[in-house]
Amino acid sequence: MKYKHIVFDVDGTLVDSELKVLSTLRQAVIDMRGVDHPVEDLGWAMGMAPEPILTKLGYDNVEPIIRLWERYLIEYQEPPKFFDGIEQTIMQLHARGVNVGIGTSRIYAEYLADFEKLPLYSYLGTAVCGDMVQKRKPAPDILLCYMEKTGASAADILFVGDTLFDLQCAEAAGIDAALAGWGTKLPVSTACAYYLKRPQELLEL
């Protein structure tokens, strides 16, 4: 494999978390503004940073809503639901000497709340989260920060994500991107270095 680092997005790539993300968003807006946005109407928000989501919904002074939403995400009780093949693929990548990293718009506390107590956590290396950088995806900050932390070059890294924001983040950082076909809503024709139907295809590159 020409890549020394495989960096994964979390939501929609490692875990199927749409219900978690959208139900907690819905509840935070209900509690702060008294307006109910049904979960089935919020699918477009997956992969976006919190501020533009709430701005698109028509709210200003969004920081209090974001703080409450983040709290609900951390307190969410259901364990993460990994996509089929993800856990085995990460363990095999690790066994082959590939550095497995995380690049997510989640805040670090939420990432730890879901992953820190899982056996898989020991296979995950450097994690860069949304609250560690100035700008979240589609800006390149998360991947630029990952390179700074690890010393990896852009050519060393493959970024795996499920949204257009992930692809734009990778492109802006000069990094190859693979689209997670098992979690994405984007068409197969979407421009990217690789379109992966299954996580195990990472082992075949």
C-alpha positions as CSV (number, residue, x, y, z in Angstrom):
1,M,0.0,0.0,0.0
2,K,1.4,3.4,-0.9
3,Y,-0.4,5.1,1.9
4,K,1.2,5.0,5.4
5,H,-1.8,6.6,7.0
6,I,-5.5,5.9,6.6
7,V,-7.5,8.6,8.2
8,F,-11.2,8.0,8.8
9,D,-14.2,10.3,9.2
10,V,-16.5,9.0,11.9
11,D,-20.1,9.6,11.3
12,G,-21.4,7.8,8.2
13,T,-18.0,6.2,7.6
14,L,-17.0,4.3,10.7
15,V,-20.4,4.3,12.4
16,D,-24.0,4.6,11.3
17,S,-24.9,7.6,13.5
18,E,-27.6,9.4,11.6
19,L,-30.3,8.8,14.2
20,K,-28.0,10.0,17.0
21,V,-26.9,13.2,15.3
22,L,-30.3,14.2,14.0
23,S,-32.3,13.3,17.0
24,T,-30.1,15.2,19.4
25,L,-30.1,18.2,17.0
26,R,-33.9,18.1,16.9
27,Q,-34.1,17.9,20.7
28,A,-31.6,20.7,21.3
29,V,-33.6,23.0,19.0
30,I,-36.9,22.1,20.7
31,D,-35.4,22.8,24.1
32,M,-33.8,26.1,23.1
33,R,-36.2,27.5,20.6
34,G,-39.4,25.5,21.0
35,V,-39.5,24.5,17.3
36,D,-39.7,20.8,16.2
37,H,-37.8,19.9,13.0
38,P,-38.6,16.2,12.3
39,V,-35.6,13.9,12.0
40,E,-36.7,12.8,8.5
41,D,-36.4,16.4,7.3
42,L,-32.8,16.9,8.6
43,G,-30.9,14.3,6.5
44,W,-29.1,17.1,4.6
45,A,-27.3,18.2,7.8
46,M,-25.1,15.1,8.0
47,G,-21.5,16.0,7.6
48,M,-22.0,19.7,8.1
49,A,-20.5,21.8,10.9
50,P,-23.1,22.9,13.6
51,E,-23.1,26.6,12.9
52,P,-24.1,26.4,9.2
53,I,-26.7,23.8,10.0
54,L,-28.4,26.1,12.5
55,T,-28.0,29.1,10.2
56,K,-29.7,27.2,7.4
57,L,-32.5,26.3,9.7
58,G,-33.0,30.1,10.2
59,Y,-31.5,30.6,13.7
60,D,-29.1,33.3,14.9
61,N,-27.2,33.4,18.2
62,V,-26.6,29.7,17.7
63,E,-23.8,29.1,20.2
64,P,-26.2,28.2,23.1
65,I,-28.0,25.6,20.8
66,I,-24.6,24.2,19.7
67,R,-23.5,23.8,23.4
68,L,-26.7,22.0,24.3
69,W,-26.5,19.8,21.2
70,E,-22.9,18.8,22.0
71,R,-24.0,17.9,25.5
72,Y,-26.8,15.7,24.2
73,L,-24.3,14.0,21.8
74,I,-21.9,13.2,24.6
75,E,-24.8,11.9,26.9
76,Y,-26.4,9.7,24.1
77,Q,-26.8,6.3,25.6
78,E,-26.8,3.9,22.6
79,P,-23.4,2.4,21.8
80,P,-21.9,3.2,18.3
81,K,-23.1,1.0,15.5
82,F,-20.2,0.2,13.3
83,F,-20.7,-0.5,9.6
84,D,-20.1,-4.1,8.6
85,G,-16.4,-4.9,8.2
86,I,-15.1,-1.7,9.7
87,E,-13.7,-3.1,12.9
88,Q,-12.0,-6.0,11.2
89,T,-10.5,-3.8,8.5
90,I,-9.1,-1.4,11.1
91,M,-7.5,-4.2,13.0
92,Q,-6.0,-5.6,9.8
93,L,-4.6,-2.3,8.7
94,H,-3.0,-1.8,12.1
95,A,-1.5,-5.3,11.9
96,R,0.0,-4.4,8.5
97,G,1.7,-1.3,10.1
98,V,-0.6,1.3,8.6
99,N,-1.3,4.2,10.9
100,V,-5.1,4.5,11.4
101,G,-6.2,8.0,12.2
102,I,-9.4,10.0,12.8
103,G,-10.4,13.2,11.2
104,T,-13.9,14.3,12.3
105,S,-16.0,17.3,12.9
106,R,-17.2,15.8,16.2
107,I,-15.8,17.5,19.3
108,Y,-13.2,15.5,21.1
109,A,-15.3,14.8,24.2
110,E,-18.0,13.1,22.0
111,Y,-15.4,11.1,20.2
112,L,-13.9,9.8,23.5
113,A,-17.4,9.2,24.9
114,D,-18.2,6.8,22.1
115,F,-14.8,5.2,21.5
116,E,-12.5,5.3,24.5
117,K,-14.0,2.3,26.3
118,L,-14.1,0.1,23.1
119,P,-11.5,-2.5,22.3
120,L,-11.1,-0.9,18.9
121,Y,-9.8,2.3,20.5
122,S,-6.4,0.8,21.0
123,Y,-6.0,0.5,17.2
124,L,-6.8,4.1,16.5
125,G,-4.0,6.6,16.5
126,T,-4.0,10.3,16.2
127,A,-7.4,11.9,16.3
128,V,-8.2,15.4,15.1
129,C,-11.6,16.7,16.0
130,G,-13.6,19.7,15.1
131,D,-12.9,21.6,18.3
132,M,-9.2,21.3,17.8
133,V,-9.1,23.5,14.7
134,Q,-10.3,26.9,13.6
135,K,-12.5,25.7,10.7
136,R,-14.3,22.4,10.3
137,K,-14.9,20.6,7.0
138,P,-15.0,21.4,4.1
139,A,-12.0,23.5,5.2
140,P,-8.7,21.5,5.2
141,D,-7.8,22.4,8.8
142,I,-8.5,18.9,10.2
143,L,-6.2,17.2,7.8
144,L,-3.5,19.9,7.9
145,C,-3.6,19.5,11.7
146,Y,-3.2,15.7,11.3
147,M,-0.1,16.2,9.2
148,E,1.3,18.6,11.7
149,K,0.7,16.2,14.6
150,T,2.1,13.1,12.8
151,G,4.7,14.5,10.5
152,A,3.0,12.7,7.6
153,S,3.1,14.2,4.1
154,A,0.0,14.6,2.0
155,A,1.2,11.8,-0.2
156,D,1.3,9.5,2.8
157,I,-2.4,9.8,3.6
158,L,-5.7,8.5,2.3
159,F,-8.7,10.1,3.8
160,V,-11.9,8.0,3.9
161,G,-15.2,9.8,4.3
162,D,-18.9,9.7,3.2
163,T,-19.8,13.3,2.4
164,L,-19.0,16.0,-0.2
165,F,-17.5,18.0,2.8
166,D,-15.0,15.2,3.4
167,L,-14.0,15.1,-0.3
168,Q,-13.6,18.9,-0.3
169,C,-11.5,18.8,2.9
170,A,-9.2,16.3,1.4
171,E,-8.9,18.1,-1.9
172,A,-8.1,21.4,-0.2
173,A,-5.4,19.6,1.8
174,G,-3.9,18.0,-1.3
175,I,-4.7,14.5,0.0
176,D,-6.3,11.6,-1.8
177,A,-9.9,10.7,-0.8
178,A,-11.8,7.5,-0.8
179,L,-15.6,7.7,-0.7
180,A,-17.2,5.3,1.8
181,G,-19.8,3.7,-0.4
182,W,-21.3,1.8,2.5
183,G,-22.4,5.0,4.2
184,T,-22.5,7.7,1.6
185,K,-25.6,9.2,-0.2
186,L,-23.4,10.5,-3.0
187,P,-23.5,8.7,-6.4
188,V,-20.8,6.3,-7.6
189,S,-19.9,8.9,-10.3
190,T,-18.7,11.3,-7.6
191,A,-15.1,12.4,-8.3
192,C,-12.6,10.9,-5.8
193,A,-9.5,8.8,-5.9
194,Y,-11.4,5.6,-4.9
195,Y,-15.1,4.7,-4.5
196,L,-15.1,1.8,-2.0
197,K,-18.1,-0.5,-1.8
198,R,-16.9,-2.3,1.3
199,P,-14.3,-1.3,4.0
200,Q,-12.3,-4.4,3.2
201,E,-11.4,-2.9,-0.2
202,L,-8.9,-0.8,1.7
203,L,-6.9,-3.9,2.2
204,E,-6.8,-4.6,-1.5
205,L,-5.5,-1.2,-2.7
